[in-house]
Amino acid sequence: MNYNVDEKGYYGDFGGAFIPEMLYPNVTELRESYLTITEQPEFKKEFDDLLKVYVGRPTPLYFAKRLSERYQTKIYLKREDLCHTGAHKVNNTIGQILLAERLGKTRIIAETGAGQHGVATATVCALKGIECIVYMGELDIKRQAPNVARMKMLGAEVRAAESGSKTLKDATNEAIRDWINNPVDTHYIIGSVVGPHPYPDMVARFQSVISEETKWQLQEQEGRDYPDHVIACVGGGSNAAGLYYHYLNDKRVNIIAVEAAGKGIDSGESAATSALGKEGIIHGSKTLLMQTPDGQITEPYSISAGLDYPGVGPLHAHLFRSKRAEFISIPDQEAMDWGLTLSQMEGIIPAIETAHAFAALDVRKFGSDEVVVFNCSGRGDKDLETYIDYFKL
Ligand SMILES: *Cc1c(COP(=O)(O)O)cnc(C)c1O
């Protein structure tokens, strides 16, 4: 079994490029050039330099002593929360802006739900002095005012998507429409391991720096370059793909993916794609997604905006179906409690997305000599308002 993308853009049964004909030129250009460009020494050098001096990499691999004592296992945190802008997303937007530059693009578009990917995109556009337009649902613009302000401050234009439910999928439609109309000068930065081939593979490669560093950091701290378990939360799946990447074909490493169960898997308000999803097409790729019996995409729900997505990337659909990864879903309440626990046991306030991953410790037993690496995907500053309301702080 192979867990990397094949030459047709598939992970097992999932992936591909299901796009309107008018997008063929854009996607073909990307598919034909992404590997040649990103493998050039000059590209790699600029990417590595920016990750170091701008993002602040390598991020530490931190041994969580108190947590390890309580759960009687060896727990490490990969500290992506320490990246510039507060999460892993910037690893990908740096990679894509460098690629866009080399393709001669002068204009960047993106879509965003909660605004985190919009901020990471606006950040790298400011860094490079490139025009940036972020599509966002009208409702999300109202709900996520601080991130809208950040994007504007960074010089991006935030355009409201006013159709449909006025949320992420409507913003995606607008972004795709824009790209069709501007095929020559515009690059579309997708924020997770979703979308038509080559996006899932391209984004996974940019995020793979997470497990690349984990390998040598574990070698230094544990005397072996692999853990027994890697655990990450999955929205679209990019931080998880980054942590899993160099261990995908290493059977010594067990892979655990944590999804958001929202108000409960059977409540009708969740984002537990592995439990509820069926094969379908979203965002130009074939994957598992939550849908009604007649194939309409179900509106997802999670208290964490970053996990509030009705599908998972095709890599994760394949990891699920092939049973290479264990999937767990964690309800809002347990995730919120873990936000407090991590804060008070390790002095690290996590993003609510990230807090979901740690709840695996309550569901799953680990051996006392096992090494467990959690991806600490982001910091909790952006979620302070939600924590305040929830815990009446
Ligand atoms: C966006 C986000 C996620 C979810 O996105 P993935 O592509 O699944 O990684 C998880 N954690 C944080 C902190 C995020 O900002």
The ligand as an SDF file (V2000), in Angstrom:
LIG
                    3D

 15 15  0  0  0  0  0  0  0  0999 V2000
   -6.8830   25.8970   10.4010 C   0  0  0  0  0  0  0  0  0  0  0  0
   -6.4440   25.1990   11.6260 C   0  0  0  0  0  0  0  0  0  0  0  0
   -6.6110   23.8100   11.7850 C   0  0  0  0  0  0  0  0  0  0  0  0
   -7.3290   22.9460   10.7920 C   0  0  0  0  0  0  0  0  0  0  0  0
   -6.7780   22.9140    9.5130 O   0  0  0  0  0  0  0  0  0  0  0  0
   -5.9770   21.6520    8.9840 P   0  0  0  0  0  0  0  0  0  0  0  0
   -5.7980   21.9110    7.5320 O   0  0  0  0  0  0  0  0  0  0  0  0
   -6.8000   20.4420    9.2640 O   0  0  0  0  0  0  0  0  0  0  0  0
   -4.6910   21.6150    9.7060 O   0  0  0  0  0  0  0  0  0  0  0  0
   -6.1170   23.2120   12.9370 C   0  0  0  0  0  0  0  0  0  0  0  0
   -5.5160   23.9410   13.9060 N   0  0  0  0  0  0  0  0  0  0  0  0
   -5.3490   25.2780   13.8020 C   0  0  0  0  0  0  0  0  0  0  0  0
   -4.6800   26.0090   14.8940 C   0  0  0  0  0  0  0  0  0  0  0  0
   -5.8080   25.9510   12.6660 C   0  0  0  0  0  0  0  0  0  0  0  0
   -5.6500   27.2790   12.5670 O   0  0  0  0  0  0  0  0  0  0  0  0
  1  2  1  0
  2  3  1  0
  2 14  2  0
  3  4  1  0
  3 10  2  0
  4  5  1  0
  5  6  1  0
  6  7  2  0
  6  8  1  0
  6  9  1  0
 10 11  1  0
 11 12  2  0
 12 13  1  0
 12 14  1  0
 14 15  1  0
M  END
$$$$
